[in-house]
Amino acid sequence: MTHTTTDQPHRRAGGAVVPVLAFAGIVVAVMQTLLVPVIKDLPQLLDTAPSNSTWVLTSTLLSGAVATPIMGRLGDLYGKRRMLILSLAVMVVGALVSALTSQLLTMIAGRTLQGFAMGAIPLGIGLMRDMLPREKLGSAMALMSSSIGVGGGLALPAAALVAQHMNWHALFYGAAGLGALSIVVTLLVVPESPMRAEGSFDLLGAAGLSTGLVLLLLPITKGSDWGWSSGTTLGLFAASVVVLVLWGLYELRVQAPLVDLRTTARREVLLTNLASIMVGVSFYVVSLVLPQLLQLPKATGYGLGQSMVVAGLCVAPLGLTMMFTAPVYARLSARFGPKVTLIIGLLIIAVGYGGGLGLMDAAWQTIVTSVVLGAGIGLAYSSLPALIVGAVPASETGAANGLNTLMRSIGTSVSSAVIGMVLANTANDVGGLEIPTMRGFHVSFLIATAAVAVGLLLALFLPKPDRAPRLRASSEEDANLKRAEEVLRGFRGRVLDAEGTPVARAKVTLIDRRGRQAGATLSEADGSYALAVPSGGAYVLAARAAGYAPLASSATHSGDERAVDLDLSLPGEIVSA
């Protein structure tokens, strides 16, 4: 296994880092709803059949699902800022490709490239964890996590305004401009994280996960067109199960897996990811139902007869409220913990959908529903990365949050398929047109409420906050020192140079007998370090520091409740030619 690290001095994040990273998340999220205002016109705009035009949306969803965990792992290995910029650059290229074409296949290719930018969300969360002081971390991660909804909500009225008054290709030019701006400010403001995971990139695991996700999400998104009982749909579902099971068995055997399934199977991580699917389902329902209700003509007896732009403005408070809940989340989480905050958020979502069943008679009522749901979804989304960060090592933050973001995407995909099927099956045929009915809208809200109830049940079984002491650690060294204080079993000592002088900020990595990282930390100003061990046995402690040759030292711990004192003496300084 290859060990990678960085010896660059740690740059303290400036005050502009959080808004810059959140802006990147919002820009990426815009890609998901960019074409919503022109969905019904895509067949004519691309001169193709309606069933073919849906690939313009499906391609972005599939590539985003594939890219999210992969980019998270690449960020852990090679630098989160580097991968964030790469994600945004690919998005810009994809937007320009789409802006310059009206051909279906070329448009799908451009939209596929745009989907790869979804990896920016977990990468931004990982950068925040690595750089921010603990007192700022909660609200920062909350804002980054909520940027998915914020970008989606704000994009609706903006895209509707552009589509109504300009050529629809202007949507892509605008997206490319926002992406380029995000790259520039990220390069200027955001430093690279000094944290690196140990190991190499699991190429076969990435291929297996990508194949399994495509086989799973493809029938979910296209099942209504192909038929849910068709051989194609059922065959793809069966193939996805086979591929994902084989992928899981492989990941359990490889030394440096793309996704550490043992960590993922921990109670707090597993339940958080399952709850994320339910939150994703509830988020997308309101995005699908309210714009249609607002734009249906009043002649239907229940439609509100609003224009595309007004409908977007009525739904926009959903995203704005999610943005403003970030500081509220930070206070609630600091006092009660992210588990309680997640439960509060889910309860508010339930109230929003329950009350929304009786608030469909006027445009102002949809605004009230959007505000309530935005507050609940904002609190729920904000809690998810904090729960994940508190349960995984800092070196796995990107990959773990990438998987969590993927779970939310799966939730929105399932929501889109199920709600689309419900609205289609309850629609009225008027002159050859399928008109959604109020019954379909009510059933959709009830489905969202049921998803929230399942999410609430999952959240109640999450471990108590005191079982996750790493939650408030803002960096890997803080987390390991905190564990070392609470658990005496481990190694401690100082990192020294050849003359016995303490070496500060040396990275000390604990490697078990299987060659896997069991812990990592950075030495303090006086050279001291402390690492807890999971169990007794033989270990290797590898130390690296800028300007020094690396050191690897073998050590054995008996497994009893005591600390083994072990100083690490680095070889002589490396002299540059």
N, C-alpha and C positions, 0 to 999 in steps of 0.2 A: 504493500500500500504506500502511496506517495503522500508525504506530509508537506503541506503548504502553510506558509504563514506570512506575515508582513513585519518588517522591522522598522517601518516608518514611524516617526513620532506621532503621537495622537494629537489631532487638531480638535480643540473644543468647538462644538457647534455654535454658530452665531444665532442671534435672535431671528434672522430671516429664514433659517433652515426649515422650520415647520411650515410656514406658509408656502414656501417654494415646493416642498414635497407634496403638500396637500393640493397645490395647483396642478402638479403633474398627475396626481390621482384623478382630479376633476377632468382634466383634458382627456385622459384615457377613458374615463367613464362616458364621456360625450360620444365616443365611437359606438356605444351600445344603442343609443336612442337617436342617433343622427338622422336616420332615414325614416323614423316613425311617421313624420308628417306626410311623406310621399309614398308610403307603403302601397296604398291602393292604386297609385299611378305607375308603379314600377313596370308592370307588364307592357304598358304603352311606351314608357320612356326607354326601355331596353329592347323593345320590339320582340317580345318573347311571351310564352304562355305563363299564366299566373303561377303554376306549379314550379316552373323554372325560376321565376323571379324571387321566390322565397329563399333560394340559395344565397342571395346577396346578404341576407340576414343570418342564415344558418352557418355560412362559412366563417363569419366573424366569431360567432359563439363557439364553434368547434376549435378554431385556432387559439382563442383565448383560454379555453379549458385546457388544451394541451400545453400552452406556453407557461401558464401560471406556476405549476409546481416545478417545471424544468428551470425557468429563469430564477426561481427562488433558490434552488440548489446551486446553480451556477454563481449566483450572487454570494452564497455562503463560501464557495470555494475560491472565487477569483475576484471578488469585490462587488459589493451591492451597488455602489454608485456607478461603476463601469457598466454593469448589466442594466441599470435603470436608463442610462443614456442610450445604450444599444436598443432597448425596447422602444424608447421614444423615436429613435432614428428610423427603425423599421416601420413604425406607425406613420411617420412623415412620408416615407417612400410609398407606402400603401395608399395614403390619401392622395398623393399626386398622381399615382397610376389611375385611381378611380376618377379623379378630376378631369383626366384627359381622354376618357373613353365613354362610349355609350354601347359598347359591345358586351354581351353578357359574360363571356368567359374571362375577359380582361377585367371586368368589374369585380367578378368573384375573386380573382387573384389579388386585386388591390384590397378588397375587404378582408381577405384572409390575412394579409400582412398587417392590416390595422388591428386585428384581433390579438396579435402577439404582444401588443402593448399592455394587456391586462396584467402581466407580470410586474408592472410598476407598483401596484398596490402593496403586495407583500414585501417587495424590495424597500419601499419607503418606510414601512413599519419596522423592518429590520435595521435600517439606518438610524431611525429614531431610538431604538432600543440601545444600539451600540454607542450613541454619542450624547444623548440628552441626560441631564441630571434627573434623578428619580422624581423630584417634585414636579417636573414638567412633563414627564413621560406619559402619564395617564391621559391628560387632555390632548396631547399631540397625537397619540395613537388613535384616540377616539375620532379626531378630525380626519386623520388619514383613512381610517376604516370607513367613515361615513361619506368619504369623497365619492364612493361608487354611486350612492343615491343622490348626492348633491349634484354631481355632473349630469346624471341622467335626468333629474328633475329640471335643472336650469336649461338643459339642451332643448327640451321640448318647445317652449315658447320661442326661443332664439331660432331654432331650426325652422319652426313654422313660419316665422316672420320672413326669413330668408327665402324659403321655398315659395311663399306667396307673392313676393315682389321681385325675385331675381331668378336667374337660371339655376336649376337644381345643382349643377356642378359647383356652384359657389359654396355649397356646404362643405365639400371636400377641400377646396382651397382654404377656407377658414380653418378647418381642422388641421391642415398642414401648417398653417401659420401659427396656430396655438402650440402645436407640437414643437416647432422650431424655437419659439419663444421659451418654452419649458426647458429645452435642451440648453439654451444659452444661460438662463438664470441658474440652472442646476450646476453647470460648469463653474459659474462665478461664485456661487454661494455655498454649495454643499460639499464638504470634504469627504474623502473616501474613508470608510470604516477600517480600523486596524484589525478587526476580527476576521479570522479565517477558519473554516472547518478543515479538519484533517481528512485526507483521502483524495480520490480522483473521481471524475465524473462517470457515473454509471450509464454508459451509452446504451447498452442492451436493455437496462431497466427503463430508460427514457423511451426507447422504441416500443417496449411492451406496454407501458402505461398509455402512451399516445394512441396505440392501436386499440387498446381496451376502451379508452374514453370515446374515441370516434365511433366504435361499434355500439357503445351504449347511448350516446347522445344523438346519434343520427336517427335511429328509430323514434326516440322521444320527440325530436323536433319535426320529423316528417311523417310520423305515424298517422296523423289525421289525413294526409294526402294519400298515403299508400294503403291505409286501412289497418286498424289495430290488430286484426286477426289474419292479415295477409302473411304469406310465406316469407316475404322479404323482411317485414317487421319482426316477426317471431324468430326468424333465423338470425338476424343481427343481434337481438337480445340474447339468444342462446350463445352465439359466438363471443359476445362481450363477457359473459359469465366465465366461459372457458379460458379466454385470454387473461382476464384479470385474476383468476385463481392461479393460473400458471405463473403470472407475473409476481403475485404475492409469495408463492413458494420460492421463486428465484431470489426475490429481495431478502427473504429470511436467511438465505445461504451466503449471499455475497458480502464481502467485508466492508465495502463502502457503498451502501445502497442509495438509490435516488431518494427513497422515502424510508425512514427507519420505522418499520411497521411495529416493532416492539414499543417504541415511544408512542406511536399513533394509537396503539391498543390500550394505553393507559386510560384509566377511567375518566380523568378530567379532560384528556384530549379527545377521546372517542365521543363522549357525550356532548362536548362543545361542538365538534364537527357535525354531529347529527342534528343538534339544535340549529346550527347554521343553515342546514338545508331547509328547515321549517321557516326560518326568518326570511330566506330567499324566496320561498313560495309566497309568503304573506306580502313581501315588498312588491312583487311583480303584479299581483292581482289588481291593486289600485291603479297601477300604471296602464293596465289593459282596459279596465272597466270605465273609469271616470272620463277619459278623453272621448270614448265612444258615446257615452251617455250625454255628454255636453254637446256633441256635434250632431246628434240625431235631430231631425226636424221636429218642430212642435206638433206637426200634423199627426205624428204617431200617437200622441196622447200622453207620452211620458218623456220624449226627447226635449232637450233644453234649447235647441236651435242656436247654438253659439258658433262663431267662426273658429277656424283652426287655431288662430293666434290667441283668441280669448280662452279657448279650451286649454291651451298650453299654459296661459297665465294662471288659470284657476288651479292647475295641478302643480305649478311651480313652488307654492309654499311647502310642498312635501320635501323638496330638496333644501330649501332655505331653513326650514325648521330643523332638519337633520344637522345642518352646519352649526346652528346656534345651540344645539344640545351638547356639543363637545365640552364646554366648560362646566355645564351642569353635571354631565357624567363624571368629570374629574372629581367634583366635590362629593357626589354620592359614592363613587367607588372608593375614595380615600377614607370615607367613614364606615361604609358597610361592605366594601369589597365588590369585585366585578360580578360575582354570582348573584348577589342581591340586586345589583343594577340590571342585570340581564332579566331577572324575574320581573322587576318593575317595568322594564321596557315591553316585555311580552304582555303584561297585564294591560298596559296602555294601548297596545295594538289591538287586543281583544275588545277593549272599550270602543276604539275607533271603528272597527268593522261592525260591532254590534249596534252602535249608534248610527253608523252609516246606512244600515238597512232602512232606517226611517228618515234619512237625510238625502233624498234623491229628487226633490221636487223643485229645487232652484239652484242657480249657479253658486250663490253665497253658501249654500249648504255643502256643496262639494269642496269649497275652500276650507270650511270648518273640519270636514273629514280629513282633508289633506294635512292640515296642521296637526291634528291629533295623531294621525298615523305617522307623520314625519317625526314627531317627538318620540313615539314608541320605538319606531324602527331605528332612529338615531341612537337611542340608549342601547338597544339590543346590538346593533352593529358595533358600537363603541366598546361593548363588553367583550366581544369575541376575541380580538387580538390580545387583550390583557390576560384572558384565561389561557390562551395558547402560550404566550410569552412566559407566564408563570409556571408552565409545566414542562418546558423543554430547555435544553442548554442554549446559551447564546449563540454557539456556532451552528445551531440548527434552526435559528429563528426564521430565516428566509424561506427555507423549504417547508417548515411547519405552517407558517402563515400562508404560503402559496397553496398548500393543500386545503387550508381552511377557506381561502378565497374560492378555490375550486368547488368546495361544498356549497357555497352560496350560489355559484353559477349553476350548479346542478339543480339547486332549488328553483332558480328562476326559469331554467329550461323545463323542468317538470310543470311549473306553474303555467308557463306559456302553452304547453301542450294540453294540459287538462282544461284550463279555462277556455282555450280556443275550441276544444271539443264541446264543452258545455254550451258556449254561446252559439256554436253552429247547430247543435242538436235542438236547441230551444228557439231558434230563429224562425221568423215568419217569412214566407215567400211572397213578395209583393212585386208583381210585374217582372219576375225573373231575378229579383234582387233579394238576398238574404238579409233581413233586418233583425238585429239583436232585440230581444224582448226584455222587459223588466224582470220577468221570472228568471231569465238567464243571469242578469246582473245580481239578483238576490242570491241565487245558488252559488255564484262565484264568491260573493262575500261570505257565505256560510262555509265554503271550502277553505277560505283564508282563515276564518275563525277556528276551524277544526285543526288546521296546521299549527296555529298559534297554541292551541291546547296541548298538542303533542310536544311542541317545543317547550312549553311550560313544565310539562311532566319530566322531560329530560333534564331541564335546568334544576329542578328540585332535587335530583339525584346527584348533582355535582358535589364533589367534596367540599367540606367547609373551608373558608378562607385560610384558617390556620394550618391547613395541610399543604399549602402552596407558598412557603415563605419566600420563594424566589420572585414572587410577583413584583415586588417593589424594587428589585435590583435593576439598576439601569445599565449595567455592563457585566461582562463575564467575570472580571476580577471581584466585583462586589458580591456576585452570587456565590462564588466559591469561598470567599472569605467568610461570608455569613454562614454557609454550611459548615465550614471548618470550626467556627465558633460554637455551633450547636452540636456538632458531631465530632468528638475528639479523635475518632478513628481515622488516621490518614497520615500524610507526610507533611512536615513543615521544616523550615530552615531559611537559609539566605542564599541568594545568588551572588557570587563574588567573582572578581577577575583574578588573573594569575598572581596579583600582588595582594590579594585579600581585600580589595576595595569593593564595597557594595555596588551592585549593578541594578539600577532602577529600570522598570518597565521591560524587563526581560520576560519573554513568554515561556512559561513552564507548562508542558503538556504531559499528562499522565496516560500511558499506553498499557493496555492489559495484555495478557498472554496471547490473545487472538489477534493482536495488532490493531485493535480498535481504540479510539480515544475514549478514556474513562473520565476525563476532566481536564481543565485548562485554566490558567490564571496568569496575571501579570504581576511581577514583583513590585513591592512598594518602594518608596524613596530610599529606605534603609536596606533595600535588597531582600526583605523578608517575603516569604510566600507561604501559602497553606493550601493543601489539597486533600479533600476527603476521599476515601476509597470505598467503593461499593461492597467489597468483600475482601477477605484475606487472599494472599497469593503473590505471585511474582509480577512485578511491574517494571516498566522502563520510564524514567523521567527524562524528557528531552527539553533542553533549555536553549533559547536563541535570543540574541540581542544585537542591535545595530552595531556594526563595527567589530564583532567578535565571531570567531568560528563557533559553530554549534557544538553542543555537548549532549551525549546520551549516557545515562547512568542507570544500571540495573539495581533494583531494590526489592525487598520482600517484606510484606506486612503479614503478621500472624492472624489478623482479623479481630483481635480483641479491642476493647474500648480504650485505646491509647494512641498517641501520636508518635510517629517515628521521626526523630530529628535527623535531617539530611541536608547538609550544605552542598550546593552545586557550584563547582569552580570552573568557570569558562576558560577555554584556552586563550592564547595570546591574541591581541588585537589584529585585525586584518588590515594590512597596509596597502592602500591603493597605489597602483602603478603610476 
